[in-house]
């Protein structure tokens, strides 16, 4: 007897069926049967299911002789089910990785409840993902009960009325005789009776299903009189309550959900034919009167009252009035924004007439995403070496937690922000300042950049439309003309920046300040960061940092992390760091053995924690090389990347470590000692000599002394590569540092990237 019976009805879904079935068969948890029901589909769905059944013994296919609809097709699947629990999955939706294991674990924790309710997200054809707006109802409290009844959590009735966001104990379903009716809204008379009747309920606060929102083809969004089916379905719901007097106390709550559901259908554009709207509203009134609980207690919402009165014209009038109010509010917001913008520009113009503040320096990074990169290292060094200079950082409240104690936060676009841009003597950023900023005589702009360039940048993209997209090169060069200094980590960067950004700036070929930490961190720092990230002490940590693809949209992780993590085994942990232009992975899409560190404020600390870097064409390789630790490149799409973006040299011919051209080669490199073997060290040494000549731990000091203190001579001499002692690799750090149980005190956070509450 399997743990789960996963029932998948299929009808005219051949374009989505492979992805659906593979999302089930690819689960790490294997104790299940998949019952696929071909509902006499006229396309190739039946043949696709048969092919899966041939390849995997867990799949059985039931071909129905005639089309019976989703509800009855599910019933046919249930009749064959032998699992402890039933799961329903629509054939254009998918399970997220690790779902079955997570459900199995939660069922065990909750002592085999009748019902387990879990979360989902909506996925759209254009790549958008929208969370469940009522996900808060699934919150799990460590102190709260593991299992409860609906009376303890009546809010569960407000969840989307679908069958596929729950796991059902089969014995409970069979004992109560639950089946699906036919019709458009077959989930309604299933969901309510199941929720009302379950003696034990548990929740799982985890996204388990990707609910596909098809551009066309969803029957609930088609214009048809079949939407009148909803009335028959609520007749069945209240019929169930009538047959079970113990459920009568739920009548007001179910009545309220019915009224809301009917109003949603009536108000949804495109569902009801124009000629049917009056008849639908009349049926709404009839159901209102038929099922209104005795004694009231059903709420006083306007739509309740209007349904009861059958006042369709008033109902429509109020809907129109509401739409008009929303339009007026939207126009007011536009007017307010325009007025505010005009006042702020006037404010900025006035502030530009005031004297510059010689003791003010303003910093920002990554389009105001927080305290990070080269500007952060320079800011920390300014506070240490030039305490007469006050520093302020431009960022949003979301990233305010990253600011060191005492550093003033400037909210982007605020009056204080424009005052600072108008009066600061020093402005430091790794990207360009906003369009409306106009540089004043006496202001010093330092462009730090945010990586050694492998891919084409600046005006070198003029013949690369896929990468340049809608870039305004004239605007770009106007921004470049503001630069006084350009920070460079090596000769390659110097030559590239001066060609890609032709202007009159002065190059500071001093090394990258953000890499100073690699020479200053200790063994205790390395182990501290690993502990904070949840990396087991003896595990090998692989930092996987793929770069952005100009020819692709959305999250890009070329390596199959599920496969790589599985083949590497429990001795490895993969740290996933997505590109800052991407939103990061959905928690449900992160497989076991992978930690998503995309939101960590310091990529430098992630490098300290890693035993090996796995990347493709990201500039992180140039920084990580300073640690003199192994680097592996995964270059499966090298030809496509080079054609779309273009590169300044062939990284495959001059790599910092071993190169995997396929996923099989990548797994082979990582599952053997090749990744840290002599060939890897030889390639890395050559790479370091070329690209890391100045990153000796004093780059930020050189910049601060040159720009903020005016010391043209006597800057710290560059320490040769062979004399540098970067932070020890984790295995060496473990040898140097006793385990925590010995009582050795923890080392405080690194000074440049220490996170404090904001002042």
C-alpha positions as CSV (number, residue, x, y, z in Angstrom):
1,X,0.0,0.0,0.0
2,X,1.6,3.3,-1.1
3,X,1.6,6.4,1.2
4,X,0.0,8.6,-1.5
5,X,-2.4,8.1,-4.4
6,X,-1.8,11.1,-6.7
7,X,-4.8,11.4,-9.1
8,X,-4.4,13.4,-12.3
9,X,-7.3,13.7,-14.7
10,X,-6.4,14.8,-18.2
11,X,-8.4,16.4,-21.0
12,X,-7.0,18.5,-23.8
13,X,-3.8,19.4,-21.9
14,X,-1.1,17.8,-24.1
15,X,1.0,20.9,-24.0
16,X,1.3,20.9,-20.2
17,X,1.0,17.2,-19.4
18,X,4.7,16.3,-19.5
19,X,5.6,19.0,-17.0
20,X,2.8,18.0,-14.7
21,X,3.6,14.3,-14.6
22,X,7.3,14.9,-14.4
23,X,6.8,17.2,-11.4
24,X,5.3,14.1,-9.6
25,X,7.7,11.5,-10.8
26,X,10.7,13.7,-10.1
27,X,9.9,14.0,-6.4
28,X,12.6,12.8,-4.0
29,X,9.9,10.9,-2.1
30,X,9.0,7.8,-4.0
31,X,6.3,6.0,-2.0
32,X,3.3,6.9,-4.1
33,X,1.2,5.7,-7.0
34,X,0.2,8.1,-9.8
35,X,-3.3,7.4,-11.2
36,X,-3.7,9.2,-14.5
37,X,-7.2,9.4,-15.9
38,X,-7.6,10.1,-19.7
39,X,-11.1,11.7,-19.8
40,X,-11.5,10.6,-23.5
41,X,-9.2,13.5,-24.5
42,X,-9.3,14.2,-28.2
43,X,-5.6,15.3,-28.3
44,X,-2.5,13.3,-27.5
45,X,-2.9,13.3,-23.8
46,X,-3.8,9.6,-23.6
47,X,-0.7,8.6,-25.5
48,X,1.5,10.8,-23.4
49,X,0.1,9.1,-20.2
50,X,0.7,5.6,-21.7
51,X,4.3,6.5,-22.5
52,X,4.8,7.5,-18.9
53,X,3.2,4.3,-17.7
54,X,5.6,2.2,-19.8
55,X,8.6,4.1,-18.4
56,X,7.6,4.2,-14.7
57,X,5.8,1.4,-12.8
58,X,4.3,3.9,-10.4
59,X,2.1,5.2,-13.2
60,X,-1.2,3.6,-14.1
61,X,-3.5,5.0,-16.7
62,X,-7.3,4.7,-16.9
63,X,-8.9,5.5,-20.3
64,X,-12.5,6.5,-20.0
65,X,-14.8,5.5,-22.9
66,X,-16.5,8.9,-22.9
67,X,-15.8,12.4,-21.6
68,X,-17.4,12.7,-18.2
69,X,-15.8,15.9,-16.9
70,X,-13.3,16.7,-14.2
71,X,-15.3,15.6,-11.2
72,X,-16.3,12.2,-12.4
73,X,-12.8,11.6,-13.8
74,X,-11.5,12.2,-10.3
75,X,-14.0,9.7,-9.0
76,X,-12.8,7.1,-11.4
77,X,-9.2,7.7,-10.1
78,X,-10.3,7.4,-6.5
79,X,-12.0,4.0,-7.2
80,X,-8.5,2.7,-8.1
81,X,-6.6,4.4,-5.3
82,X,-4.9,2.3,-2.7
83,X,-2.8,4.9,-0.9
84,X,-3.1,6.1,2.7
85,X,-3.8,9.6,1.5
86,X,-5.3,11.1,-1.7
87,X,-3.8,14.0,-3.6
88,X,-5.5,15.6,-6.6
89,X,-3.4,17.5,-9.2
90,X,-4.9,19.2,-12.2
91,X,-3.0,18.2,-15.4
92,X,-1.8,21.7,-16.2
93,X,-0.5,22.4,-12.7
94,X,2.7,21.1,-11.1
95,X,4.0,20.0,-7.7
96,X,7.0,21.9,-6.4
97,X,10.2,20.0,-5.6
98,X,10.2,18.3,-2.2
99,X,6.4,18.5,-1.9
100,X,5.6,14.8,-1.2
101,X,8.4,14.6,1.4
102,X,7.1,17.8,3.1
103,X,3.6,16.5,3.2
104,X,4.6,13.1,4.5
105,X,6.6,14.7,7.3
106,X,3.8,17.0,8.3
107,X,1.3,14.2,8.3
108,X,3.5,12.2,10.6
109,X,4.0,15.2,12.9
110,X,0.2,15.8,13.1
111,X,-0.5,12.1,13.8
112,X,-2.3,11.2,10.6
113,X,-5.1,13.9,10.4
114,X,-8.1,13.5,8.2
115,X,-7.1,16.5,6.2
116,X,-3.9,18.5,5.5
117,X,-4.2,21.9,3.8
118,X,-1.2,23.4,2.1
119,X,-0.2,26.5,0.1
120,X,0.1,27.3,-3.6
121,X,1.1,30.1,-5.9
122,X,-0.4,31.2,-9.2
123,X,2.0,31.0,-12.2
124,X,1.3,33.0,-15.3
125,X,2.1,32.4,-18.9
126,X,4.4,35.5,-19.0
127,X,6.5,34.2,-16.1
128,X,4.8,36.2,-13.3
129,X,4.2,34.4,-10.0
130,X,1.6,35.6,-7.5
131,X,1.3,34.3,-4.0
132,X,-1.9,33.0,-2.4
133,X,-3.4,36.2,-0.9
134,X,-4.8,34.1,2.1
135,X,-1.5,32.3,2.8
136,X,-1.7,33.8,6.3
137,X,-4.5,31.3,7.1
138,X,-1.9,28.5,6.9
139,X,0.6,29.9,9.4
140,X,2.0,27.2,11.7
141,X,2.8,28.2,15.3
142,X,5.4,26.1,17.1
143,X,3.5,26.7,20.3
144,X,0.0,26.0,18.8
145,X,-1.7,22.6,18.3
146,X,-0.4,20.4,15.5
147,X,-3.9,19.3,14.7
148,X,-7.3,21.0,15.2
149,X,-10.9,21.1,13.9
150,X,-12.5,23.7,11.6
151,X,-14.0,25.3,14.7
152,X,-10.5,26.2,15.8
153,X,-9.7,27.7,12.5
154,X,-12.9,28.8,10.7
155,X,-10.9,31.1,8.5
156,X,-9.9,28.0,6.4
157,X,-13.4,28.4,4.8
158,X,-12.1,31.5,3.1
159,X,-9.4,29.7,1.1
160,X,-9.9,29.0,-2.6
161,X,-12.5,26.3,-3.0
162,X,-10.4,23.7,-4.8
163,X,-9.5,20.0,-4.2
164,X,-5.8,20.1,-5.1
165,X,-4.5,22.1,-2.1
166,X,-5.2,19.3,0.4
167,X,-4.2,15.8,1.3
168,X,-7.1,13.6,2.3
169,X,-7.0,10.4,4.4
170,X,-8.5,7.8,2.1
171,X,-10.2,6.0,5.0
172,X,-11.9,9.3,6.0
173,X,-13.1,10.0,2.4
174,X,-14.5,6.4,1.9
175,X,-16.1,6.3,5.3
176,X,-18.0,9.6,4.6
177,X,-18.8,8.6,1.1
178,X,-17.4,11.8,-0.5
179,X,-17.4,12.0,-4.3
180,X,-17.3,14.7,-6.9
181,X,-20.4,15.7,-8.8
182,X,-20.3,16.7,-12.5
183,X,-20.5,20.3,-13.5
184,X,-18.4,23.5,-13.8
185,X,-18.0,24.1,-10.1
186,X,-17.5,20.5,-8.9
187,X,-14.9,21.5,-6.3
188,X,-17.5,23.5,-4.3
189,X,-19.7,20.6,-3.0
190,X,-16.5,18.6,-2.3
191,X,-14.5,21.3,-0.4
192,X,-17.2,22.5,2.0
193,X,-18.4,19.0,3.2
194,X,-14.8,17.8,3.6
195,X,-13.8,20.8,5.7
196,X,-16.9,20.7,7.8
197,X,-16.7,17.0,8.4
198,X,-13.0,16.5,9.1
199,X,-12.5,15.6,12.8
200,X,-8.7,16.4,12.6
201,X,-7.2,19.1,10.4
202,X,-3.6,20.2,10.0
203,X,-1.9,22.9,7.9
204,X,1.4,23.0,6.0
205,X,2.8,26.5,5.5
206,X,4.6,25.6,2.3
207,X,4.0,26.2,-1.4
208,X,3.3,22.8,-2.8
209,X,1.5,23.5,-6.1
210,X,2.1,25.9,-8.9
211,X,-1.4,26.8,-10.1
212,X,-1.1,27.6,-13.8
213,X,-3.0,30.6,-15.1
214,X,-3.5,29.9,-18.7
215,X,-3.7,32.8,-21.1
216,X,-6.8,31.1,-22.7
217,X,-8.6,27.9,-22.1
218,X,-9.7,28.1,-18.4
219,X,-13.3,27.1,-18.5
220,X,-14.1,29.3,-15.5
221,X,-13.1,32.4,-17.5
222,X,-15.2,31.5,-20.6
223,X,-18.5,33.3,-21.4
224,X,-21.2,30.7,-21.0
225,X,-24.6,30.0,-19.3
226,X,-22.8,27.0,-17.8
227,X,-21.9,29.2,-14.9
228,X,-25.4,28.7,-13.7
229,X,-24.1,25.4,-12.5
230,X,-23.0,27.1,-9.3
231,X,-26.5,27.1,-8.0
232,X,-26.9,23.3,-8.3
233,X,-23.5,22.9,-6.5
234,X,-24.6,25.0,-3.5
235,X,-27.8,23.0,-3.4
236,X,-25.6,20.0,-2.8
237,X,-23.6,21.8,-0.1
238,X,-26.6,22.8,1.9
239,X,-28.1,19.4,1.2
240,X,-25.1,17.9,3.0
241,X,-25.6,20.2,5.9
242,X,-29.3,19.3,6.1
243,X,-28.4,15.6,6.2
244,X,-26.0,16.2,9.1
245,X,-27.7,18.2,11.8
246,X,-24.4,18.5,13.7
247,X,-23.1,20.8,10.9
248,X,-26.0,23.2,11.2
249,X,-24.0,25.7,13.1
250,X,-21.9,26.2,10.0
251,X,-24.8,27.4,7.9
252,X,-24.2,31.2,8.4
253,X,-20.5,30.8,7.5
254,X,-21.3,28.7,4.4
255,X,-24.1,31.1,3.4
256,X,-21.7,34.1,3.6
257,X,-19.1,32.2,1.4
258,X,-21.9,31.4,-1.1
259,X,-23.0,35.0,-1.4
260,X,-19.4,36.1,-1.9
261,X,-18.9,33.4,-4.5
262,X,-22.1,34.3,-6.4
263,X,-21.1,38.0,-6.4
264,X,-17.7,37.1,-7.7
265,X,-19.1,35.2,-10.7
266,X,-21.7,37.9,-11.4
267,X,-19.0,40.7,-11.2
268,X,-16.3,38.9,-13.2
269,X,-16.1,40.3,-16.7
270,X,-16.6,37.8,-19.4
271,X,-18.2,34.9,-17.5
272,X,-21.9,35.5,-18.0
273,X,-23.4,36.4,-21.4
274,X,-25.1,39.8,-21.3
275,X,-28.4,38.3,-22.0
276,X,-28.1,36.0,-19.0
277,X,-27.1,38.5,-16.3
278,X,-30.6,39.3,-15.2
279,X,-31.6,35.7,-14.9
280,X,-28.4,34.9,-12.9
281,X,-29.2,37.7,-10.5
282,X,-32.7,36.4,-10.0
283,X,-31.3,33.0,-9.1
284,X,-28.9,34.7,-6.7
285,X,-32.0,36.2,-4.9
286,X,-33.7,32.8,-4.8
287,X,-30.7,31.1,-3.3
288,X,-30.3,34.0,-0.8
289,X,-33.9,33.6,0.4
290,X,-33.7,29.8,0.3
291,X,-30.6,29.4,2.4
292,X,-30.6,32.5,4.6
293,X,-30.1,31.2,8.1
294,X,-33.0,31.8,10.5
295,X,-32.4,34.5,13.0
296,X,-30.0,36.5,10.7
297,X,-26.4,36.6,11.8
298,X,-25.2,36.6,8.2
299,X,-23.6,40.0,8.1
300,X,-24.7,43.4,6.8
301,X,-22.7,43.7,3.7
302,X,-24.4,45.7,1.0
303,X,-24.3,42.8,-1.5
304,X,-26.1,40.6,1.0
305,X,-29.0,43.1,1.3
306,X,-29.2,43.8,-2.4
307,X,-29.2,40.0,-3.3
308,X,-32.0,39.6,-0.8
309,X,-34.0,42.4,-2.3
310,X,-33.2,41.4,-5.9
311,X,-32.1,44.9,-6.6
312,X,-29.9,44.2,-9.6
313,X,-29.9,47.8,-11.0
314,X,-28.9,49.2,-7.6
315,X,-26.2,46.5,-7.3
316,X,-24.8,47.4,-10.8
317,X,-25.1,51.1,-10.0
318,X,-23.0,50.7,-6.8
319,X,-20.4,48.6,-8.7
320,X,-20.2,51.4,-11.3
321,X,-19.9,54.0,-8.5
322,X,-17.1,52.0,-6.9
323,X,-15.3,51.8,-10.2
324,X,-15.6,55.6,-10.5
325,X,-14.3,56.2,-7.0
326,X,-11.3,54.0,-7.8
327,X,-10.6,56.0,-10.9
328,X,-10.8,59.3,-9.0
329,X,-8.5,58.0,-6.4
330,X,-6.0,56.9,-9.0
331,X,-6.1,60.3,-10.7
332,X,-5.6,62.0,-7.4
333,X,-2.5,59.9,-6.8
334,X,-1.2,60.8,-10.2
335,X,-1.8,64.5,-9.5
336,X,-0.2,64.2,-6.1
337,X,2.9,62.5,-7.5
338,X,3.3,65.2,-10.2
339,X,2.9,68.0,-7.6
340,X,5.4,66.3,-5.3
341,X,7.9,65.8,-8.1
342,X,7.6,69.5,-9.0
343,X,8.1,70.6,-5.4
344,X,11.1,68.3,-4.9
345,X,12.7,69.7,-8.1
346,X,12.2,73.2,-6.8
347,X,13.7,72.1,-3.5
348,X,16.7,70.6,-5.2
349,X,17.2,73.8,-7.3
350,X,17.2,75.9,-4.1
351,X,19.6,73.5,-2.3
352,X,22.0,73.7,-5.2
353,X,22.4,77.4,-4.5
354,X,23.7,76.7,-1.0
355,X,27.4,76.1,-0.4
356,X,28.8,72.5,-0.6
357,X,29.2,70.7,2.6
358,X,32.9,69.8,2.7
359,X,32.3,67.1,5.4
360,X,29.5,65.2,3.7
361,X,29.9,62.0,1.7
362,X,26.9,60.2,0.1
363,X,27.1,56.5,-0.8
364,X,24.9,54.0,-2.7
365,X,25.1,50.6,-4.3
366,X,23.1,48.5,-6.7
367,X,20.4,51.0,-7.3
368,X,19.8,51.6,-3.6
369,X,19.6,47.9,-2.6
370,X,21.5,48.4,0.6
371,X,25.0,48.6,2.2
372,X,27.2,46.5,-0.1
373,X,30.1,46.1,-2.5
374,X,33.0,48.6,-3.0
375,X,31.0,51.7,-1.7
376,X,30.5,49.9,1.6
377,X,34.1,49.1,2.1
378,X,35.1,52.7,1.2
379,X,32.4,54.1,3.6
380,X,33.7,52.0,6.5
381,X,37.3,53.1,5.8
382,X,36.2,56.8,5.6
383,X,34.8,56.4,9.1
384,X,38.0,54.9,10.3
385,X,40.6,57.2,8.6
386,X,38.6,60.4,7.9
387,X,36.3,60.8,10.9
388,X,35.8,64.5,10.0
389,X,33.7,63.3,7.1
390,X,30.0,62.5,7.8
391,X,28.6,59.6,5.7
392,X,25.1,59.0,4.5
393,X,23.7,56.0,2.6
394,X,20.9,56.0,0.0
395,X,18.7,52.9,0.5
396,X,15.1,51.9,1.0
397,X,13.5,50.7,4.3
398,X,13.7,47.2,3.1
399,X,17.5,47.3,3.2
400,X,17.9,49.6,6.1
401,X,18.9,46.7,8.3
402,X,22.2,46.4,6.4
403,X,23.4,49.8,7.5
404,X,26.1,50.0,10.2
405,X,25.3,51.8,13.4
406,X,25.5,55.5,13.1
407,X,25.3,55.7,9.3
408,X,22.4,58.0,8.2
409,X,19.9,56.6,5.8
410,X,18.6,58.7,2.9
411,X,15.3,57.6,1.5
412,X,15.5,57.7,-2.3
413,X,13.5,60.6,-3.7
414,X,12.9,62.3,-0.4
415,X,13.7,66.0,0.3
416,X,16.7,64.9,2.5
417,X,18.0,62.8,-0.4
418,X,17.9,65.7,-2.9
419,X,19.5,68.0,-0.3
420,X,22.4,65.6,0.1
421,X,22.8,65.2,-3.6
422,X,22.9,69.0,-4.0
423,X,25.4,69.7,-1.1
424,X,27.6,66.6,-0.6
425,X,31.2,67.1,-1.6
426,X,31.8,63.3,-2.2
427,X,29.4,61.0,-4.0
428,X,30.4,57.3,-4.2
429,X,28.4,54.6,-6.1
430,X,28.9,51.4,-8.1
431,X,26.1,52.5,-10.5
432,X,25.1,55.9,-12.0
433,X,23.3,58.5,-10.0
434,X,19.8,59.6,-11.1
435,X,19.0,61.6,-14.2
436,X,17.9,64.7,-12.4
437,X,21.1,64.9,-10.4
438,X,23.3,67.7,-11.9
439,X,26.9,67.7,-10.8
440,X,28.2,70.9,-9.2
441,X,31.6,72.4,-9.4
442,X,33.6,71.1,-6.4
443,X,31.7,67.8,-6.1
444,X,33.7,64.6,-6.5
445,X,32.1,61.6,-8.0
446,X,33.7,58.2,-7.5
447,X,32.5,55.3,-9.7
448,X,33.6,52.1,-8.1
449,X,31.9,49.6,-10.6
450,X,30.8,46.2,-9.3
451,X,33.0,43.7,-11.0
452,X,35.9,43.0,-13.3
453,X,34.4,42.9,-16.8
454,X,34.2,39.7,-18.7
455,X,31.0,40.6,-20.6
456,X,30.8,43.7,-22.9
457,X,29.9,46.9,-21.2
458,X,29.1,50.5,-22.0
459,X,29.5,51.7,-25.6
460,X,30.8,48.2,-26.5
461,X,27.2,47.1,-26.5
462,X,26.2,49.4,-29.3
463,X,26.4,46.4,-31.8
464,X,24.8,44.0,-29.3
465,X,21.0,44.8,-29.4
466,X,20.0,41.7,-27.5
467,X,22.1,42.9,-24.5
468,X,21.7,46.7,-25.0
469,X,17.9,46.4,-25.4
470,X,16.6,50.0,-25.1
471,X,19.8,51.5,-23.6
472,X,20.2,55.2,-24.3
473,X,23.9,55.6,-25.0
474,X,23.7,59.4,-25.1
475,X,22.2,59.4,-21.6
476,X,24.8,56.8,-20.5
477,X,27.7,59.1,-21.6
478,X,26.2,62.1,-20.0
479,X,26.3,60.1,-16.7
480,X,29.9,59.0,-17.4
481,X,30.9,62.6,-17.8
482,X,30.1,63.2,-14.2
483,X,32.8,60.7,-13.0
484,X,35.9,62.2,-11.5
485,X,37.4,58.8,-10.5
486,X,37.0,55.3,-11.8
487,X,38.1,52.4,-9.5
488,X,39.9,49.6,-11.2
489,X,41.0,46.2,-9.8
490,X,43.6,45.4,-12.6
491,X,45.1,46.5,-15.9
492,X,42.4,44.6,-17.8
493,X,39.6,46.6,-16.1
494,X,41.5,49.9,-16.6
495,X,41.7,49.4,-20.3
496,X,38.2,48.2,-20.6
497,X,36.6,51.0,-18.6
498,X,38.5,53.7,-20.5
499,X,37.3,52.3,-23.8
500,X,33.8,51.3,-22.8
501,X,33.1,54.6,-21.0
502,X,35.1,57.2,-22.9
503,X,35.4,60.3,-20.8
504,X,37.9,62.4,-18.8
505,X,37.9,60.6,-15.5
506,X,41.0,59.5,-13.6
507,X,41.5,55.8,-13.0
508,X,42.4,54.6,-9.5
509,X,44.1,51.3,-10.3
510,X,44.3,50.3,-6.6
511,X,42.3,47.1,-6.4
512,X,38.7,46.5,-5.4
513,X,37.8,47.7,-1.8
514,X,35.2,45.0,-1.5
515,X,38.0,42.4,-1.7
516,X,39.9,43.8,1.3
517,X,37.9,41.5,3.5
518,X,39.5,38.4,1.9
519,X,42.9,39.4,3.3
520,X,41.6,40.6,6.7
521,X,39.2,37.8,7.7
522,X,40.3,35.1,10.2
523,X,39.5,31.4,10.6
524,X,37.0,32.4,13.3
525,X,35.2,34.7,10.8
526,X,35.0,31.9,8.2
527,X,33.4,29.4,10.7
528,X,31.1,32.1,12.1
529,X,29.6,32.8,8.7
530,X,29.2,29.1,7.9
531,X,27.4,28.7,11.3
532,X,25.1,31.6,10.5
533,X,24.2,30.2,7.1
534,X,23.4,26.8,8.6
535,X,26.3,24.9,6.9
536,X,27.3,21.7,8.8
537,X,30.8,22.0,10.2
538,X,32.3,19.2,8.1
539,X,30.3,19.8,4.9
540,X,31.8,21.0,1.6
541,X,30.0,24.2,0.7
542,X,29.7,25.0,-3.1
543,X,28.8,28.6,-3.8
544,X,26.7,28.5,-7.0
545,X,26.5,32.0,-8.5
546,X,25.2,32.0,-12.1
547,X,25.1,35.3,-14.0
548,X,22.3,37.0,-15.7
549,X,21.4,36.0,-19.3
550,X,20.4,38.9,-21.6
551,X,18.7,36.4,-23.9
552,X,16.5,34.9,-21.2
553,X,13.9,36.3,-18.8
554,X,13.2,35.3,-15.2
555,X,15.4,33.3,-12.9
556,X,18.3,31.6,-14.6
557,X,20.0,28.6,-12.9
558,X,21.5,26.6,-15.8
559,X,22.6,23.7,-13.6
560,X,19.9,21.3,-12.5
561,X,20.3,21.9,-8.8
562,X,18.1,19.0,-7.8
563,X,20.2,16.6,-9.8
564,X,23.5,18.1,-8.7
565,X,22.6,18.1,-5.0
566,X,21.4,14.5,-5.2
567,X,24.5,13.3,-7.0
568,X,26.9,15.2,-4.6
569,X,25.2,13.6,-1.6
570,X,24.9,14.7,2.0
571,X,28.6,15.7,2.4
572,X,27.9,18.8,0.2
573,X,25.8,21.9,0.6
574,X,25.0,24.2,-2.3
575,X,24.7,27.9,-1.6
576,X,22.5,29.4,-4.3
577,X,23.3,33.1,-5.0
578,X,21.1,34.4,-7.9
579,X,22.1,37.5,-9.8
580,X,20.9,40.8,-8.3
581,X,18.8,41.6,-11.4
582,X,16.7,38.5,-10.6
583,X,14.2,37.9,-7.8
584,X,15.7,34.8,-6.3
585,X,14.2,31.3,-6.2
586,X,10.8,30.5,-4.8
587,X,11.3,28.7,-1.5
588,X,9.4,25.8,-2.8
589,X,11.8,25.5,-5.8
590,X,14.9,25.1,-3.6
591,X,15.6,21.3,-3.4
592,X,17.1,19.5,-0.4
593,X,20.8,20.1,0.0
594,X,20.5,23.7,-1.3
595,X,20.5,26.9,0.8
596,X,19.2,30.0,-1.0
597,X,21.5,32.8,0.0
598,X,20.3,35.3,-2.6
599,X,19.0,37.7,0.1
600,X,22.2,37.7,2.1
601,X,23.5,41.3,2.4
602,X,27.2,40.4,1.8
603,X,28.4,38.3,-1.1
604,X,31.9,38.6,0.3
605,X,30.9,36.7,3.4
606,X,29.4,34.0,1.2
607,X,32.7,33.6,-0.5
608,X,34.4,33.3,2.9
609,X,32.0,30.4,3.8
610,X,32.5,28.5,0.5
611,X,35.0,25.7,-0.2
612,X,34.6,26.1,-3.9
613,X,33.0,28.6,-6.3
614,X,30.7,27.3,-9.1
615,X,29.8,29.9,-11.6
616,X,29.6,30.5,-15.4
617,X,30.5,34.0,-16.6
618,X,29.9,36.0,-13.4
619,X,32.5,38.6,-12.3
620,X,32.4,36.9,-8.9
621,X,35.2,34.6,-10.2
622,X,37.7,37.5,-10.3
623,X,36.9,38.4,-6.6
624,X,36.8,34.8,-5.3
625,X,40.2,34.1,-6.9
626,X,41.7,36.4,-4.2
627,X,41.0,33.6,-1.7
628,X,43.1,31.2,-3.7
629,X,40.3,28.5,-3.4
630,X,39.1,26.2,-6.2
631,X,36.8,27.6,-8.9
632,X,34.7,25.5,-11.4
633,X,33.0,27.0,-14.5
634,X,29.8,25.5,-16.0
635,X,29.8,26.8,-19.5
636,X,27.1,24.8,-21.3
637,X,25.6,27.8,-23.1
638,X,28.9,29.6,-23.8
639,X,28.1,30.0,-27.5
640,X,24.7,31.5,-26.8
641,X,26.0,33.8,-24.1
642,X,28.9,35.0,-26.2
643,X,26.6,35.7,-29.2
644,X,24.1,37.7,-27.2
645,X,26.4,39.7,-24.9
646,X,30.0,39.3,-26.2
647,X,33.0,38.9,-23.9
648,X,36.4,40.6,-23.8
649,X,38.3,37.3,-23.8
650,X,37.6,33.6,-24.0
651,X,37.1,32.5,-20.4
652,X,37.1,28.8,-21.5
653,X,40.6,29.2,-22.9
654,X,41.9,31.2,-19.9
655,X,39.8,29.9,-17.0
656,X,40.4,30.3,-13.3
657,X,39.8,26.6,-12.7
658,X,38.4,23.5,-14.3
659,X,35.7,24.0,-17.0
660,X,32.6,21.8,-17.3
661,X,30.9,22.0,-20.7
662,X,28.0,19.8,-19.7
663,X,26.2,18.9,-16.6
664,X,27.6,15.4,-16.6
665,X,31.2,16.9,-16.7
666,X,30.2,19.2,-13.8
667,X,29.0,16.4,-11.6
668,X,32.1,14.4,-12.5
669,X,34.4,17.3,-11.5
670,X,32.6,17.9,-8.2
671,X,32.2,14.2,-7.1
672,X,36.0,13.6,-7.5
673,X,38.9,15.5,-6.2
674,X,39.5,17.1,-9.6
675,X,37.9,20.4,-8.5
676,X,40.8,20.9,-6.0
677,X,43.5,19.0,-7.8
678,X,46.8,20.3,-9.2
679,X,45.4,21.3,-12.5
680,X,42.8,23.5,-10.8
681,X,45.6,25.1,-8.7
682,X,47.7,25.7,-11.8
683,X,44.9,27.5,-13.7
684,X,44.0,29.6,-10.6
685,X,47.6,30.8,-10.1
686,X,47.8,32.1,-13.6
687,X,44.4,33.8,-13.3
688,X,45.3,35.4,-10.0
689,X,48.5,36.8,-11.3
690,X,46.6,38.5,-14.2
691,X,43.5,39.8,-12.4
692,X,44.4,40.1,-8.7
693,X,47.6,42.2,-8.6
694,X,46.3,44.9,-6.2
695,X,43.7,43.2,-4.0
696,X,46.0,42.9,-0.9
697,X,43.6,44.2,1.7
698,X,44.5,47.9,1.4
699,X,42.5,49.0,-1.7
700,X,40.0,51.0,0.3
701,X,42.7,52.7,2.3
702,X,44.5,53.8,-0.9
703,X,41.3,55.4,-2.3
704,X,40.4,57.1,1.0
705,X,43.9,58.6,1.4
706,X,44.0,59.7,-2.2
707,X,40.5,61.2,-2.6
708,X,39.3,62.1,0.9
709,X,42.6,63.0,2.6
710,X,44.4,64.3,-0.5
711,X,47.5,62.2,0.0
712,X,49.0,61.9,-3.5
713,X,52.1,60.1,-2.3
714,X,52.9,57.7,0.4
715,X,50.0,55.4,-0.3
716,X,50.3,51.8,1.1
717,X,52.6,49.7,-1.1
718,X,51.0,46.7,-2.8
719,X,51.8,43.4,-1.1
720,X,53.0,40.8,-3.6
721,X,50.8,37.8,-4.3
722,X,53.2,35.4,-2.8
723,X,53.3,37.2,0.5
724,X,49.5,37.5,1.0
725,X,47.7,35.3,3.5
726,X,44.0,35.3,2.6
727,X,41.4,34.0,4.9
728,X,41.9,30.3,5.4
729,X,39.7,27.8,3.6
730,X,37.0,26.1,5.7
731,X,39.0,22.9,6.2
732,X,42.0,24.9,7.3
733,X,39.8,27.1,9.5
734,X,38.5,24.0,11.3
735,X,42.0,22.8,12.0
736,X,42.9,26.2,13.4
737,X,39.7,26.7,15.5
738,X,38.4,24.3,18.2
739,X,34.8,23.3,17.9
740,X,32.2,25.5,19.7
741,X,31.7,23.2,22.6
742,X,35.2,23.9,23.9
743,X,34.0,27.3,25.2
744,X,36.0,29.4,22.8
745,X,34.2,32.8,22.5
746,X,32.6,33.7,19.2
747,X,34.4,36.2,17.0
748,X,32.4,39.4,16.3
749,X,31.3,40.3,12.8
750,X,33.7,41.7,10.3
751,X,34.0,45.5,10.6
752,X,33.3,46.4,7.0
753,X,30.1,44.4,6.8
754,X,28.8,44.3,10.4
755,X,25.0,44.6,10.6
756,X,23.6,46.8,13.4
757,X,20.1,48.2,14.0
758,X,19.8,51.6,12.4
759,X,20.4,54.5,14.7
